Every structure is written in structure tokens, then in C-alpha cells.
Amino acid sequence: MLTKLKSWACLQGKRTEALRPSRFSVFFWSFSFLPASSSLRYLPIIVYLSVDYLATQTKTIVGYNLKPTPWHEFPAKQFNNETKMARASKIIQCSYFSCGIKSHNNQIPFTRKIEKCPRFFRWIHHDLEPWSETGISHAHLMEVKKFASFRIVIINGKLYVDYYYDCVQSRVMFTIWGILQLLKRFPGRIPDVDMMFDCMDKPIIDKNESTSPLPIFRYCTTPDHYDIPFPDWSFWGWPEINIGPWQEEFQSIKEGSQKQSWTNKFPYAYWRGNPDVVSPMREILLQCNDTEQWGAVIMRQNWTHETMHGFKQSKLSTQCNYRYKIYAEGYAWSVSLKYILSCGCVPLIINPKYDDFFSRGLFPKRNYIPISPENICPSIKTAVDWGNDHPAKAEEIRKSVEDFMESLNIDRIYDYMYHLIVEYSKLLDFKPVRPLSSLEECVESLYCFADQNQTLFLARSATVPSEAPPCTLPQQANRLIDKVIALKAKIINSTQLLM
């Protein structure tokens, strides 16, 4: 039995703890001295203990044997609906026997013409500029590891993941799924790479506190952090709150919005969300719920109630009946921005602290109306009055953001991931090697771990090899971006209100 388990380790990448001398191997060694008849008698016990030990040492994509990140408090996941043996069996089956040996990494010829990337792709060079001269060393990754939830290593088109801490809900599953889809999208074209990733909301690597830049990927960043923004998990679905993959949600929101022309929508600003996320901004926003005084409709979203009643009141496509939609950050950055921008309304964005990978392409007064965080309700009122009094100018803003979001289709999401990983891989000064403690992840292993609802969402966002090559990445323009940053800040700071 021990020989078989060691063979599994070599073939399937079992964690190093099980390969080194341990209580597990010593236990088997001690039984080797027993007579054959006695060994057979104890065989069921040996099998049970070996399976149990292997399962308790394996950290998984759904959070088995993982603790929540210490830098963001949230309840540890519970797995109470399983017997101990059933859980162990699932962990071993999904972790070590789901992914095949063959690699599907042969390039497929493109049949369509190449397109230009949107302008915000220029930020890829800007995000990676801190390492443009020094490169990224293995020592960099080992230092930033203490801030990572997991590590992603791609070698010859295969994906290996080392899990350190758990992520809330199914973020890690759908993030890893997105990367697996990228490998399927561009087979044989994703370079070998080694990346540290954190799945929580707030950037960690502060430029003012770090002695040297450390590379870590996450869903958002700020001008004061080195964290590298990456498309968030909800582009492939968010089953916990019934949000489908991006290509479905964007089309659904767009169709819902087009049922009424902009001029026939309610002439107010609308926000619906969860204020109970340690967000002073959203708490203030609740006070603006008065159409006569502030021109706003502010709705509290109760996700517990929605979950129990089938999400009947939370469908995004039914929330586009107002001329203006408000974006307010929560605990930090919020995934809600892309859905608000897709609504065919004039966005009112309360000046944000955090940026995701695409929001830096937005420009105040061109794609949205900036709202003062120090004067939220009066600022909303001023913006609504201005838009209602100047419908043609407001329509220009609405049309501009509509065009922007059309460029953010799922093809461009994969293109952004592709170019970011390619440019990042060029900075590595070492050859990526599979960590001994990592597990291979594949489509089959994720399906194995997913529950019934997650499986449906994963299937809905599955992709196929792209017929077109990745869009053409704009040339490096860091100085231009610095000028744009300064100009945006000047516009926002000099005019807290619209006019």
C-alpha cells in the first residue's frame, strides 16, 4: 500500500510532507515487521489511516485544510455535511486522479484577423514598470509569498497551484477556472510563468512601506501600491449571488436597459447594494434616499433574503430603469462597477480609491460624472439636475461609456490576461519549476470539487480555442499614462461637482 501511495505521489504531484519521512511512513514501516497473516488482518486499518493522513495533508481549491487569510478576517469554511471518509475520498480523488497525463498544448492556427487592443491595455506596461530594470527573481516571490493566498505556476501549458490560505466563497475556484480557460483559449501560446496571487479586496504592497517592489496579483490596486490588477473571478460567474458569466450578464443587462430609451427612464440616480461591509461611504449614501431632496433612490440589498427567495429582486438587467446609476466602493474595490457601467445609464462614480484592470481607462466627465466623497448627497443632486437640464450632454457621457463597455467583451478579457502574463513572464530571471507542494489543476479537477450549482456556472463559462490572435498590445506609454493620471486628478480635485 505504501509503495502505491508513493507512486501516486510521483505521478500526481503529491505534497512533499507525504514523501518525506513522517508518522505516515514510519507507521507503515513498523507494520512491515509483522507476519503476513497479521499484516492482512490490519490491512483495513492501514488503508483507512493512510487515506485519512493523505487527505488531512492536502490543501484544496475549495478550502479543505486551509485557514482564512490572516490579513482579512472572515469565517472559516465548514464541511459538516460529509463523513470523514467521504471527505478524504473526495480530496484524494479530485486532487490526484482527476487530471490526465497528456498535455493539450499544441498550437492551433488562427483563422481571423488581429484586432487592436483597447487603450487601457497600456496599463500593463505601467503596472510592470517597477521591475523593468531589475527583473523579478525567485527571491522576490519567496518574500511576497507571505501575502499570497495561492501560487500559480504554468509549465508547458499545464497549471499547478500551491494553496496557502483560503479565499471567501468560490473566488479561488473561479479565478483558477478563468486561467484554465485562458490555456484552452490560446493553447501552446501561454509561456511558462510563476505568479503569487491574493484573492482578497485590499492591496497589500504599499510603495511607501516596501523597501523594494514585490510582485503580487490581485483584483485591484491603487496608485500607492505595487499590487498588479488581474480580471476578477466574477467574469466567469459568482454562484453565491446568482451572477452569471460576463458574456451572459453583459448581454442581459444591455437588453434590459434597451427596453426604455434614456429619456424615458426615471430621472433619478439609483443605487442598490450591501452597505453592511464596513463602508462609511455606503452608510452616508443611505441618507441620500430621497427623490425630491437629493434626486436619488437608494436601496439596501439583503443577500440572505435574496438567497432564500431565489434572487427574484436582484436580477441586474431589471436595475437599469433610471437615467443615472451610482457606484460606491464597499470594504474596498467592488465588482459591481462593470455591471453599473453596462446599464446604458449615466454613471455617477463616487471618487474611488481603488482601481481594477479596466477602470483606469475611464475618464471623468467623459465616461462618468465624478461625485464628491466629502459631499455625497448634494453632489448627486447637482449631477442629476445638470443631466436632466442638459440631456444632450448627458447622452454623450452615456454613449461614451456604452462604447467603452462594448470593448470589454470576453475576448478582450482573455487578451488582457494573455498580454499581462506574457509581459510578466519576460521579467522573470529564473526558469519556472513546479513546486513540490503544488497540485495540478485541470477542468476535471475543478468539476470534481465543484458542487452542483458551481458546476452549472463553470460549464456556462467554458470556452474554446480562439479563432483570432490576441489583440495588438499598445506600445509602452508610461509617461503618457502619468500625464493622464495627473489630468484626471486635476479635474476631480478642481471641480468636486459637475459644473
C-alpha positions as CSV (number, residue, x, y, z in Angstrom):
1,M,0.0,0.0,0.0
2,L,2.8,2.4,0.9
3,T,4.5,1.7,-2.4
4,K,1.3,2.5,-4.3
5,L,0.9,5.8,-2.4
6,K,4.4,6.8,-3.2
7,S,3.8,6.0,-6.8
8,W,0.7,8.2,-6.7
9,A,2.9,11.0,-5.3
10,C,5.4,10.8,-8.2
11,L,2.7,10.7,-10.9
12,Q,0.2,13.1,-9.4
13,G,2.4,15.6,-7.6
14,K,1.5,14.7,-4.0
15,R,2.6,17.2,-1.4
16,T,6.1,16.9,0.0
17,E,5.1,16.1,3.6
18,A,3.8,12.7,2.4
19,L,7.0,12.0,0.5
20,R,9.4,12.7,3.4
21,P,9.9,10.6,6.5
22,S,6.9,11.1,8.6
23,R,4.5,9.5,11.1
24,F,2.7,8.2,8.0
25,S,5.8,6.3,6.5
26,V,7.1,5.3,10.0
27,F,3.6,3.8,10.7
28,F,3.9,1.6,7.5
29,W,7.5,0.7,8.2
30,S,6.5,-0.6,11.7
31,F,3.9,-2.9,10.1
32,S,6.4,-4.4,7.7
33,F,7.9,-6.5,10.6
34,L,4.6,-8.2,11.3
35,P,3.9,-11.7,10.0
36,A,1.9,-11.8,6.7
37,S,-1.2,-13.1,8.4
38,S,-1.1,-10.3,10.9
39,S,-0.5,-7.7,8.2
40,L,-3.5,-8.8,6.3
41,R,-5.6,-8.6,9.4
42,Y,-4.5,-5.0,9.9
43,L,-4.8,-4.0,6.2
44,P,-8.2,-2.3,6.5
45,I,-6.8,-0.2,9.4
46,I,-3.6,0.6,7.4
47,V,-5.7,1.7,4.4
48,Y,-8.0,3.8,6.5
49,L,-5.2,5.6,8.3
50,S,-3.2,6.2,5.1
51,V,-6.2,7.7,3.3
52,D,-7.0,9.8,6.3
53,Y,-3.4,11.1,6.6
54,L,-3.1,11.9,3.0
55,A,-6.4,13.8,3.0
56,T,-5.6,15.9,6.0
57,Q,-2.3,17.0,4.4
58,T,-3.8,18.1,1.1
59,K,-4.9,21.7,0.7
60,T,-7.6,22.1,-1.9
61,I,-9.2,24.7,-4.2
62,V,-12.4,24.6,-2.1
63,G,-10.6,25.2,1.2
64,Y,-10.0,21.8,2.7
65,N,-7.2,22.1,5.3
66,L,-6.9,25.8,4.7
67,K,-7.2,28.7,7.2
68,P,-8.7,32.1,6.2
69,T,-6.1,34.8,5.2
70,P,-4.8,36.5,8.4
71,W,-4.9,39.9,6.7
72,H,-8.7,39.7,6.1
73,E,-11.0,38.3,8.8
74,F,-13.8,36.0,7.6
75,P,-15.3,32.8,9.0
76,A,-13.5,29.6,8.1
77,K,-15.5,27.4,5.8
78,Q,-17.3,24.5,7.3
79,F,-17.6,21.0,5.7
80,N,-20.1,19.5,8.1
81,N,-22.3,17.6,5.6
82,E,-19.7,14.9,4.8
83,T,-18.5,11.9,6.7
84,K,-14.7,11.9,7.4
85,M,-14.1,9.1,5.0
86,A,-16.2,10.6,2.2
87,R,-14.3,13.8,2.5
88,A,-11.0,12.1,2.4
89,S,-12.0,10.1,-0.6
90,K,-13.2,13.2,-2.4
91,I,-10.0,15.1,-1.6
92,I,-7.8,12.3,-2.9
93,Q,-9.9,11.6,-6.0
94,C,-10.1,15.2,-7.1
95,S,-6.6,16.2,-6.2
96,Y,-4.6,13.2,-7.5
97,F,-6.7,11.3,-10.0
98,S,-8.7,13.9,-12.0
99,C,-6.1,15.3,-14.3
100,G,-4.7,13.2,-17.2
101,I,-1.1,12.7,-18.0
102,K,-1.4,14.1,-21.6
103,S,-1.0,17.8,-22.2
104,H,-3.2,19.5,-24.8
105,N,-0.7,22.2,-25.6
106,N,-0.5,22.1,-29.4
107,Q,-0.9,25.5,-31.1
108,I,-4.0,25.9,-33.3
109,P,-3.7,28.2,-36.3
110,F,-5.7,31.4,-36.2
111,T,-8.3,32.0,-39.0
112,R,-9.3,35.6,-38.2
113,K,-7.5,38.9,-38.4
114,I,-5.9,40.5,-35.5
115,E,-7.6,43.5,-33.8
116,K,-6.3,46.4,-31.8
117,C,-6.4,46.3,-28.0
118,P,-8.4,49.0,-26.1
119,R,-6.3,51.8,-24.9
120,F,-6.4,50.7,-21.2
121,F,-4.2,47.8,-22.2
122,R,-1.3,50.3,-22.0
123,W,-1.5,50.0,-18.2
124,I,0.1,46.5,-18.4
125,H,3.5,48.1,-19.1
126,H,2.8,50.7,-16.3
127,D,1.9,48.0,-13.8
128,L,5.1,46.1,-14.5
129,E,7.4,49.1,-14.7
130,P,8.8,48.7,-11.2
131,W,10.6,45.5,-12.4
132,S,11.5,46.7,-15.9
133,E,15.2,47.1,-14.9
134,T,15.8,44.7,-12.1
135,G,13.6,41.8,-13.3
136,I,11.6,39.5,-11.0
137,S,13.7,37.0,-9.1
138,H,12.7,33.8,-7.3
139,A,13.7,35.6,-4.1
140,H,11.1,38.3,-4.9
141,L,8.4,35.6,-5.0
142,M,9.5,33.9,-1.8
143,E,9.4,37.3,0.0
144,V,5.9,38.2,-1.2
145,K,4.7,34.6,-0.5
146,K,3.7,35.6,3.0
147,F,1.0,37.9,1.5
148,A,-0.3,35.3,-1.1
149,S,-3.4,33.1,-0.9
150,F,-2.0,30.8,-3.6
151,R,0.7,30.4,-6.2
152,I,0.2,29.8,-9.9
153,V,2.8,28.0,-12.0
154,I,2.3,27.3,-15.6
155,I,4.7,24.9,-17.4
156,N,4.2,23.5,-20.9
157,G,0.5,24.5,-20.8
158,K,-0.2,22.7,-17.5
159,L,-1.4,24.6,-14.5
160,Y,-0.1,23.9,-11.0
161,V,-1.4,25.6,-7.9
162,D,0.1,25.8,-4.4
163,Y,-2.5,26.8,-1.8
164,Y,-1.5,28.8,1.3
165,Y,-4.7,30.4,2.7
166,D,-8.4,30.1,1.9
167,C,-10.5,32.6,-0.1
168,V,-14.1,33.7,0.6
169,Q,-16.8,31.8,-1.2
170,S,-15.7,30.4,-4.5
171,R,-13.3,33.1,-5.6
172,V,-10.3,30.9,-6.0
173,M,-12.2,28.2,-7.9
174,F,-13.5,30.7,-10.5
175,T,-10.1,32.5,-10.7
176,I,-8.3,29.3,-11.4
177,W,-11.1,28.3,-13.8
178,G,-10.5,31.6,-15.7
179,I,-6.8,30.7,-16.1
180,L,-7.6,27.2,-17.3
181,Q,-9.9,28.7,-19.9
182,L,-7.1,31.0,-21.0
183,L,-4.9,28.0,-21.6
184,K,-7.7,26.5,-23.6
185,R,-8.3,29.8,-25.4
186,F,-4.6,30.0,-26.6
187,P,-3.2,26.5,-26.5
188,G,0.6,26.4,-26.8
189,R,0.9,30.1,-26.5
190,I,1.0,30.8,-22.8
191,P,4.6,31.0,-21.6
192,D,5.9,29.2,-18.5
193,V,5.3,31.5,-15.6
194,D,5.4,31.7,-11.7
195,M,2.9,34.1,-10.0
196,M,1.8,34.8,-6.5
197,F,-1.8,35.7,-6.1
198,D,-4.0,37.1,-3.3
199,C,-7.8,36.8,-3.5
200,M,-8.9,39.5,-1.0
201,D,-10.1,43.0,-1.7
202,K,-7.4,45.4,-0.5
203,P,-3.9,45.8,-2.0
204,I,-1.1,45.0,0.4
205,I,2.3,46.0,-1.0
206,D,2.4,49.7,-0.1
207,K,5.0,51.7,-2.1
208,N,5.8,53.9,0.9
209,E,6.4,51.0,3.2
210,S,8.2,48.5,0.9
211,T,11.9,48.6,0.7
212,S,11.7,47.1,-2.8
213,P,8.8,46.4,-5.1
214,L,7.3,42.9,-4.6
215,P,5.1,41.4,-7.4
216,I,1.7,40.0,-6.4
217,F,-1.5,39.7,-8.4
218,R,-5.0,40.6,-7.1
219,Y,-8.3,42.0,-8.4
220,C,-7.5,45.7,-7.7
221,T,-4.7,48.2,-6.9
222,T,-4.1,51.9,-6.1
223,P,-1.5,54.4,-7.3
224,D,0.2,53.9,-4.0
225,H,0.6,50.1,-4.3
226,Y,2.6,47.6,-6.3
227,D,-0.2,45.1,-6.5
228,I,-0.9,44.0,-10.1
229,P,-4.6,44.0,-11.1
230,F,-6.0,40.9,-12.7
231,P,-9.5,40.2,-14.0
232,D,-11.7,39.1,-11.1
233,W,-13.4,35.8,-10.6
234,S,-16.9,37.1,-11.4
235,F,-16.1,37.3,-15.1
236,W,-16.7,33.5,-15.0
237,G,-19.6,33.6,-12.6
238,W,-20.5,34.3,-9.0
239,P,-22.8,31.4,-8.0
240,E,-23.3,32.6,-4.4
241,I,-25.3,35.6,-5.6
242,N,-26.6,34.1,-8.9
243,I,-24.4,36.3,-11.2
244,G,-23.6,34.5,-14.4
245,P,-20.5,34.7,-16.6
246,W,-19.7,38.0,-18.1
247,Q,-20.8,37.3,-21.7
248,E,-24.2,36.4,-20.4
249,E,-24.7,39.2,-17.8
250,F,-23.5,41.9,-20.1
251,Q,-25.9,40.9,-22.9
252,S,-28.7,40.5,-20.4
253,I,-28.1,43.9,-18.8
254,K,-27.8,45.5,-22.2
255,E,-31.1,44.1,-23.4
256,G,-32.8,45.1,-20.1
257,S,-31.6,48.6,-20.5
258,Q,-32.7,49.0,-24.1
259,K,-36.3,48.3,-23.2
260,Q,-36.6,52.1,-22.5
261,S,-34.8,55.0,-24.1
262,W,-32.6,57.1,-21.8
263,T,-35.0,60.0,-21.8
264,N,-37.9,57.7,-20.8
265,K,-36.1,56.3,-17.8
266,F,-36.8,57.6,-14.3
267,P,-34.9,61.0,-13.9
268,Y,-33.1,59.9,-10.7
269,A,-29.9,58.3,-9.6
270,Y,-30.2,54.7,-8.5
271,W,-28.1,52.5,-6.2
272,R,-28.8,49.1,-4.9
273,G,-26.2,47.2,-2.8
274,N,-25.0,46.0,0.5
275,P,-24.0,48.7,2.9
276,D,-23.0,46.3,5.7
277,V,-19.4,45.8,4.5
278,V,-17.6,48.3,6.7
279,S,-18.1,51.1,4.2
280,P,-18.6,54.7,5.6
281,M,-19.3,55.8,2.0
282,R,-22.2,53.5,1.6
283,E,-23.6,54.3,5.0
284,I,-23.6,58.0,4.0
285,L,-25.2,57.0,0.7
286,L,-28.2,55.5,2.5
287,Q,-29.0,59.0,3.7
288,C,-29.5,60.2,0.1
289,N,-32.6,58.1,-0.4
290,D,-35.0,61.0,-1.3
291,T,-36.0,61.8,-4.9
292,E,-37.3,65.3,-4.1
293,Q,-34.3,66.4,-1.9
294,W,-31.5,64.6,-3.5
295,G,-32.9,63.1,-6.7
296,A,-31.8,59.6,-5.7
297,V,-33.3,56.1,-5.0
298,I,-31.1,54.1,-2.6
299,M,-31.9,50.5,-1.9
300,R,-30.4,48.2,0.7
301,Q,-29.6,44.7,-0.8
302,N,-30.3,41.8,1.6
303,W,-28.4,38.9,0.1
304,T,-29.6,36.5,2.8
305,H,-33.2,37.2,1.9
306,E,-32.4,37.0,-1.8
307,T,-30.7,33.7,-1.5
308,M,-33.7,32.3,0.4
309,H,-36.2,33.6,-2.2
310,G,-34.4,32.7,-5.4
311,F,-32.8,36.1,-6.2
312,K,-36.1,37.4,-7.5
313,Q,-35.3,41.1,-6.6
314,S,-31.6,41.1,-7.6
315,K,-31.5,40.5,-11.3
316,L,-29.1,43.0,-12.7
317,S,-31.0,43.5,-16.0
318,T,-34.0,44.9,-14.1
319,Q,-32.0,47.7,-12.4
320,C,-31.4,49.9,-15.5
321,N,-34.7,51.9,-15.4
322,Y,-33.0,55.1,-14.1
323,R,-31.1,57.7,-16.0
324,Y,-28.2,57.6,-13.6
325,K,-26.5,54.8,-11.7
326,I,-24.3,55.3,-8.7
327,Y,-21.1,53.4,-8.0
328,A,-19.8,53.4,-4.4
329,E,-16.9,51.3,-3.2
330,G,-17.5,48.8,-0.4
331,Y,-14.9,47.5,2.0
332,A,-12.6,48.3,-0.8
333,W,-13.0,47.8,-4.6
334,S,-16.3,46.3,-5.8
335,V,-17.1,44.0,-8.7
336,S,-20.3,46.0,-9.1
337,L,-18.6,48.7,-11.3
338,K,-18.7,46.7,-14.5
339,Y,-22.4,46.0,-14.1
340,I,-23.3,49.6,-13.4
341,L,-21.3,50.8,-16.4
342,S,-23.1,48.3,-18.6
343,C,-26.6,49.6,-17.8
344,G,-26.9,52.2,-20.5
345,C,-27.2,55.0,-17.9
346,V,-25.0,57.9,-16.9
347,P,-22.6,56.6,-14.3
348,L,-22.2,58.7,-11.1
349,I,-18.9,57.4,-9.5
350,I,-18.1,58.5,-6.0
351,N,-14.4,59.2,-6.4
352,P,-12.8,55.8,-5.8
353,K,-9.6,54.9,-4.0
354,Y,-9.2,51.6,-5.8
355,D,-8.8,50.6,-9.5
356,D,-9.3,47.3,-11.3
357,F,-7.6,46.5,-14.5
358,F,-10.0,48.3,-16.8
359,S,-11.4,51.2,-14.7
360,R,-8.3,53.2,-15.2
361,G,-9.4,53.6,-18.8
362,L,-12.4,55.7,-17.6
363,F,-12.1,59.5,-17.7
364,P,-14.1,61.9,-15.6
365,K,-16.8,64.0,-17.4
366,R,-16.2,61.9,-20.5
367,N,-17.3,58.4,-19.3
368,Y,-18.8,59.3,-16.0
369,I,-19.7,62.1,-13.6
370,P,-17.5,62.4,-10.6
371,I,-19.2,62.6,-7.2
372,S,-17.5,64.2,-4.2
373,P,-16.9,61.7,-1.4
374,E,-17.0,64.6,1.1
375,N,-20.4,65.9,-0.1
376,I,-22.2,62.8,-1.5
377,C,-25.9,63.7,-1.4
378,P,-25.6,67.3,-2.7
379,S,-23.1,66.2,-5.3
380,I,-25.6,63.6,-6.6
381,K,-28.3,66.1,-6.6
382,T,-26.2,68.5,-8.7
383,A,-25.2,65.8,-11.2
384,V,-28.8,64.7,-11.6
385,D,-30.1,68.2,-12.1
386,W,-27.4,69.0,-14.6
387,G,-28.1,65.9,-16.6
388,N,-31.8,66.5,-16.7
389,D,-31.2,70.1,-17.7
390,H,-28.6,69.1,-20.4
391,P,-29.9,65.8,-21.8
392,A,-27.8,66.0,-25.0
393,K,-24.5,66.4,-23.0
394,A,-25.6,63.7,-20.6
395,E,-26.4,61.4,-23.5
396,E,-22.8,61.9,-24.8
397,I,-21.5,60.6,-21.5
398,R,-23.9,57.7,-21.6
399,K,-22.9,56.8,-25.2
400,S,-19.2,57.1,-24.4
401,V,-19.3,54.6,-21.5
402,E,-21.6,52.3,-23.6
403,D,-18.9,52.2,-26.3
404,F,-16.2,51.6,-23.6
405,M,-18.1,48.6,-22.2
406,E,-18.6,47.2,-25.7
407,S,-14.8,46.9,-25.9
408,L,-14.7,45.0,-22.7
409,N,-16.1,41.8,-24.1
410,I,-14.9,38.3,-23.1
411,D,-12.4,38.2,-26.0
412,R,-10.7,41.3,-24.6
413,I,-10.7,39.8,-21.1
414,Y,-8.7,36.8,-22.3
415,D,-6.5,39.1,-24.4
416,Y,-5.7,41.2,-21.3
417,M,-4.8,38.1,-19.3
418,Y,-2.7,36.8,-22.1
419,H,-0.7,40.0,-22.6
420,L,-0.3,40.6,-18.8
421,I,1.1,37.1,-18.3
422,V,3.4,37.3,-21.4
423,E,4.9,40.6,-20.3
424,Y,5.2,39.5,-16.7
425,S,6.9,36.2,-17.8
426,K,9.6,38.3,-19.7
427,L,10.6,39.8,-16.4
428,L,11.3,36.5,-14.6
429,D,15.1,35.9,-14.3
430,F,14.6,32.2,-13.5
431,K,13.1,29.2,-15.2
432,P,9.7,28.4,-13.5
433,V,9.7,25.0,-11.9
434,R,6.7,23.1,-10.4
435,P,6.7,23.5,-6.6
436,L,6.9,20.1,-5.0
437,S,4.0,21.0,-2.7
438,S,1.7,22.1,-5.6
439,L,-1.2,20.2,-7.2
440,E,-2.1,20.1,-10.9
441,E,-5.4,21.7,-11.6
442,C,-7.5,21.0,-14.7
443,V,-11.1,21.3,-15.9
444,E,-11.8,17.8,-14.5
445,S,-10.4,18.5,-11.0
446,L,-12.5,21.7,-10.7
447,Y,-15.6,19.8,-11.8
448,C,-14.7,17.1,-9.2
449,F,-14.6,19.6,-6.4
450,A,-17.5,21.8,-7.5
451,D,-21.0,21.4,-6.0
452,Q,-24.0,21.1,-8.3
453,N,-24.6,24.8,-8.6
454,Q,-20.9,25.7,-9.1
455,T,-20.7,23.0,-11.8
456,L,-23.5,24.7,-13.8
457,F,-21.8,28.1,-13.6
458,L,-18.4,26.6,-14.6
459,A,-20.0,25.0,-17.7
460,R,-21.7,28.2,-18.7
461,S,-18.3,30.0,-18.9
462,A,-16.3,27.3,-20.7
463,T,-14.5,28.5,-23.8
464,V,-13.0,27.1,-26.9
465,P,-9.7,27.8,-28.8
466,S,-9.8,31.3,-30.2
467,E,-10.1,31.8,-34.0
468,A,-8.3,35.2,-33.7
469,P,-4.9,36.0,-32.3
470,P,-4.7,38.2,-29.1
471,C,-5.3,41.8,-29.9
472,T,-2.3,44.0,-30.6
473,L,-0.8,45.4,-27.4
474,P,-0.2,49.1,-27.5
475,Q,3.3,50.3,-27.2
476,Q,4.6,51.3,-23.8
477,A,3.4,54.8,-22.9
478,N,4.2,55.2,-19.2
479,R,4.9,58.9,-19.4
480,L,1.6,59.5,-21.2
481,I,-0.2,57.5,-18.5
482,D,1.4,59.6,-15.8
483,K,0.1,62.7,-17.6
484,V,-3.4,61.2,-17.8
485,I,-3.3,60.4,-14.1
486,A,-2.4,64.0,-13.2
487,L,-5.1,65.4,-15.5
488,K,-7.8,63.2,-14.1
489,A,-6.8,64.2,-10.6
490,K,-6.8,67.8,-11.5
491,I,-10.3,67.6,-13.0
492,I,-11.7,65.7,-10.0
493,N,-10.0,67.9,-7.4
494,S,-10.7,71.3,-9.0
495,T,-14.4,70.6,-9.6
496,Q,-15.9,68.3,-6.9
497,L,-19.3,68.8,-8.6
498,L,-20.0,68.5,-12.3
499,M,-20.1,72.2,-13.4
